[in-house]
Amino acid sequence: PLIFLLCFSSFTLTVVLGQREVPSALVSLSNMTDQLALMSFKFLVTKDPYNVLSNWNSNISFCDWNGVSCSRGSQRVVALNLSKKALESTLSPYNSNLSFLEVLDLSNDSFHGHLPIDFSRLPWLEILSIGLNHFKGLIPQTLSHCHHLQVLFAENNEFYQCIPELLGSMLELKRINLYGNRLTGTIPITFVNLSKLEFLNIGQNHIHRNIPSELGSLTHITLFSVKMNNLTGTLPESLFNISTLQTLSFMTNELTGHLPKDVGRFLPNLQFLAMSDNNFEGPFPPSFSNATSLQTISAGHNK
């Protein structure tokens, strides 16, 4: 029976919301789709030490289940927040049926396996936070269909291969954290399109080649970290022209050359600079004295 219900829930139900009242039967079927998607989520949970999902049953509305938030009018699931609940599970592809979802926060749990969600069916998603788990595989290309996505946190997992170039088409992105995975390839040049980006952390991966100079056009970014990768080449001077920067870290790479002579001149908000364990050489630029907010400089193990 459960398999039958899950298969039934996979059908897409389109409800046109216009001037006319939507028949209650259609709304009920839409709500059932969400409920069945949540049931499929619970079905795969193997450990729930805090009994977070104990009230996920038919005795109360699924909108009152722990971690679930619904919209007021249509009673569709708009948020699923089960962060720090010590849940152990894989994810069901039927979670893709939560088509009104805006927030998915499963961070700091013990989820594992691949990410089977078809994000093209979650067009309203704004926050995806799945960091500190054991997800593996590729970062899904279908994420590029989430045109409203503002936050992508997938740090400390086991994702591998390249960062998808298509992430550069998600123009609402403000915060990206892919720290501590097994990602390879290069820094996508398409990131230059993310004009609203404020936070970029792709440290502790296996990314190689150079830092694209075009990233100096990200004029709203406050944190830029590419530390502990396999980056080579020289530092682009354009990075030191981003006046909004507060944290800049490219330590533990294979970067070479001199620091720009005007470094610090256009960084009035910079507080933390980490560039140790590289192959920089030459003098330490006196222009750092212009970075009047600077609190910490890490520059050991260079030349």
C-alpha positions in Angstrom: 0.0 0.0 0.0 2.8 2.4 0.8 4.4 1.9 -2.6 1.0 2.5 -4.3 0.6 5.7 -2.3 4.1 6.9 -3.2 3.5 6.1 -6.9 0.2 8.0 -6.7 2.0 11.0 -5.2 4.5 11.2 -8.0 1.8 12.4 -10.4 2.0 16.2 -10.9 -1.2 18.1 -9.9 -1.5 21.5 -11.4 -3.8 23.9 -9.6 -4.5 27.2 -11.3 -4.9 30.0 -8.8 -6.9 32.8 -10.4 -9.8 34.9 -9.5 -12.0 31.8 -9.0 -12.0 29.7 -5.9 -10.0 26.5 -6.2 -12.2 23.5 -5.5 -11.5 22.0 -2.1 -11.0 18.5 -3.6 -8.1 19.8 -5.7 -6.5 21.4 -2.6 -7.0 18.2 -0.7 -5.2 16.2 -3.4 -2.3 18.7 -3.4 -2.0 18.4 0.3 -2.0 14.6 0.1 0.9 14.8 -2.3 2.9 16.7 0.3 1.8 14.4 3.1 2.9 11.3 1.1 6.2 12.9 0.3 6.8 13.5 4.0 5.7 9.9 4.8 8.3 8.6 2.3 10.9 10.8 4.1 10.1 9.2 7.5 10.0 5.7 6.0 13.7 5.8 5.2 14.8 7.2 8.6 16.8 4.5 10.4 17.7 6.4 13.6 15.7 9.1 15.4 17.3 9.3 18.9 15.3 12.3 19.9 12.0 11.0 18.6 11.6 14.1 16.4 9.4 12.3 14.0 7.2 10.7 16.7 4.3 13.0 15.9 4.5 12.4 12.1 1.2 10.4 12.1 -2.4 10.8 11.0 -3.5 12.0 14.4 -2.6 15.6 13.6 -2.3 17.7 10.5 1.1 17.2 8.8 1.5 21.0 9.0 1.9 20.5 12.8 4.5 17.8 12.5 7.9 18.6 14.0 10.1 20.5 11.6 7.3 21.2 9.0 6.0 24.6 8.1 3.0 25.2 5.8 1.7 28.2 4.0 -1.4 29.8 5.7 -3.8 29.6 2.7 -3.1 26.5 0.7 -1.6 24.5 3.6 1.3 23.4 1.3 4.7 22.6 2.8 7.0 25.6 2.5 9.8 24.6 4.9 11.3 21.4 6.2 13.8 22.1 9.0 15.3 19.1 10.7 18.8 20.5 11.5 20.8 19.1 14.4 18.3 16.3 15.1 20.8 13.4 14.8 18.6 11.8 12.1 20.2 9.0 10.1 18.7 8.3 6.7 18.9 8.4 3.0 16.6 10.7 1.0 13.7 9.7 -1.1 13.2 10.9 -4.6 9.6 11.5 -3.6 10.7 14.6 -1.7 10.8 16.2 -5.1 7.0 16.4 -4.8 7.2 19.1 -2.2 6.8 21.6 -5.0 6.1 24.6 -2.8 9.2 24.1 -0.7 11.2 27.3 0.1 13.5 26.1 2.8 15.2 22.7 3.1 17.5 22.5 6.1 18.9 19.0 7.0 22.2 20.3 8.2 24.3 18.7 10.9 22.6 15.3 10.8 23.7 11.9 9.5 22.1 11.8 6.1 24.1 9.8 3.6 24.0 8.5 0.0 23.3 10.4 -3.2 21.1 13.4 -3.4 18.1 12.0 -5.4 16.0 15.1 -5.4 14.9 16.5 -8.8 15.4 20.2 -8.0 13.7 21.2 -11.2 10.5 20.3 -9.4 11.3 22.7 -6.5 11.1 26.0 -8.3 10.5 28.1 -5.2 13.4 26.9 -3.1 15.3 29.7 -1.5 17.5 28.0 1.1 19.2 24.6 0.7 21.3 23.7 3.8 22.6 20.1 3.9 26.0 20.7 5.4 27.7 18.4 7.9 26.3 15.1 6.6 27.6 12.3 4.5 26.1 13.0 1.1 28.1 11.9 -1.8 28.1 11.9 -5.6 27.7 14.9 -7.9 26.2 18.2 -7.1 22.9 17.9 -9.0 22.7 19.8 -12.3 19.0 20.3 -11.7 19.8 22.9 -9.0 20.1 25.4 -11.8 16.3 25.3 -12.1 16.0 26.8 -8.6 16.0 30.4 -9.8 15.0 31.8 -6.4 17.8 30.0 -4.5 19.8 32.4 -2.3 21.7 30.0 0.0 23.5 26.9 -0.9 25.3 25.3 2.0 26.6 21.8 1.4 29.9 21.9 3.4 31.5 18.9 5.0 30.0 16.2 2.8 31.6 13.9 0.2 30.5 15.5 -3.1 33.0 15.0 -5.9 33.9 16.0 -9.4 33.5 19.6 -10.6 31.4 22.4 -9.3 28.6 22.8 -11.9 29.1 25.7 -14.2 25.3 26.1 -14.2 25.5 27.5 -10.6 26.6 30.7 -12.3 23.1 31.0 -13.8 21.4 31.2 -10.4 21.4 35.0 -10.2 19.8 35.2 -6.7 22.6 33.3 -5.0 24.0 35.2 -2.1 25.8 32.5 -0.1 27.7 29.4 -1.3 29.5 27.1 1.1 31.0 23.9 -0.5 33.9 23.6 2.0 35.3 20.3 2.9 34.2 18.0 0.0 36.1 16.1 -2.7 35.5 18.6 -5.5 37.9 18.8 -8.3 38.2 20.8 -11.5 38.5 24.6 -11.6 36.7 27.6 -10.1 33.8 28.2 -12.4 34.3 31.4 -14.4 30.5 31.6 -14.4 30.6 32.7 -10.8 31.3 36.2 -12.2 27.5 36.4 -13.1 26.5 36.1 -9.4 26.4 39.8 -8.8 24.5 39.4 -5.4 27.1 36.9 -4.0 28.2 37.8 -0.5 29.8 34.6 0.8 31.9 32.1 -1.2 33.7 29.3 0.6 35.1 26.5 -1.5 38.0 25.6 0.7 39.4 22.2 1.5 38.7 20.5 -1.8 40.9 19.5 -4.7 40.4 22.4 -7.0 43.3 23.3 -9.2 44.6 25.9 -11.7 44.3 29.6 -11.1 41.9 32.0 -9.4 40.0 33.8 -12.2 40.7 37.5 -12.2 37.1 38.1 -13.3 35.9 37.3 -9.8 37.1 40.8 -8.8 33.8 42.1 -10.2 31.9 40.5 -7.2 31.4 43.8 -5.5 29.2 42.6 -2.7 31.3 39.7 -1.4 32.4 39.8 2.3 34.0 36.4 2.5 36.1 34.7 -0.2 37.9 31.5 0.8 39.7 29.1 -1.5 42.1 27.7 1.2 43.5 24.2 1.2 43.1 23.4 -2.5 45.7 22.9 -5.3 45.5 26.3 -6.8 48.5 27.6 -8.8 49.5 30.8 -10.5 49.6 34.4 -9.1 46.9 36.2 -7.2 44.7 38.4 -9.4 45.0 42.1 -8.4 41.3 42.5 -8.9 40.6 40.6 -5.7 42.2 43.4 -3.7 39.9 46.0 -5.1 36.7 44.5 -3.5 36.1 47.1 -0.8 33.3 44.9 0.9 35.7 42.1 1.8 36.0 41.2 5.4 37.7 37.7 5.2 40.1 36.7 2.4 41.7 33.3 2.6 43.9 31.4 0.1 46.2 29.7 2.5 47.7 26.2 1.8 47.8 26.2 -2.0 50.6 26.5 -4.5 50.3 30.1 -5.4 53.4 32.1 -6.4 54.6 35.6 -7.2 54.6 38.9 -5.4 51.7 40.4 -3.7 50.3 43.5 -5.5 52.0 46.6 -4.4 48.7 48.4 -3.7 47.3 45.5 -1.6 45.3 47.0 1.3 44.7 50.3 -0.4 41.1 49.5 -1.3 40.2 47.1 1.5 38.8 49.3 4.3 36.7 46.5 5.8 39.2 43.6 5.6 39.6 42.0 9.1 41.2 38.6 8.3 43.8 37.7 5.7 45.2 34.2 5.4 47.9 33.5 2.9 50.3 31.1 4.6 51.7 27.9 3.2 52.2 29.1 -0.4 55.2 30.2 -2.5 54.8 34.0 -2.3 58.0 36.0 -2.4 59.3 39.5 -2.4 58.6 42.3 0.1 55.6 42.6 2.4 53.7 45.6 0.9 53.6 48.6 3.2 50.2 49.5 1.7 48.6 47.0 4.1 48.7 50.0 6.6 45.6 51.3 4.6 43.5 48.3 5.7 42.7 49.9 9.0 40.2 47.2 10.0 42.7 44.4 9.7 43.0 42.3 12.8 44.7 39.1 11.7 47.4 38.3 9.1 48.5 34.7 8.5 51.5 34.7 6.1 53.8 32.0 7.4 55.7 29.4 5.3 56.3 31.5 2.2 59.4 33.1 0.7 
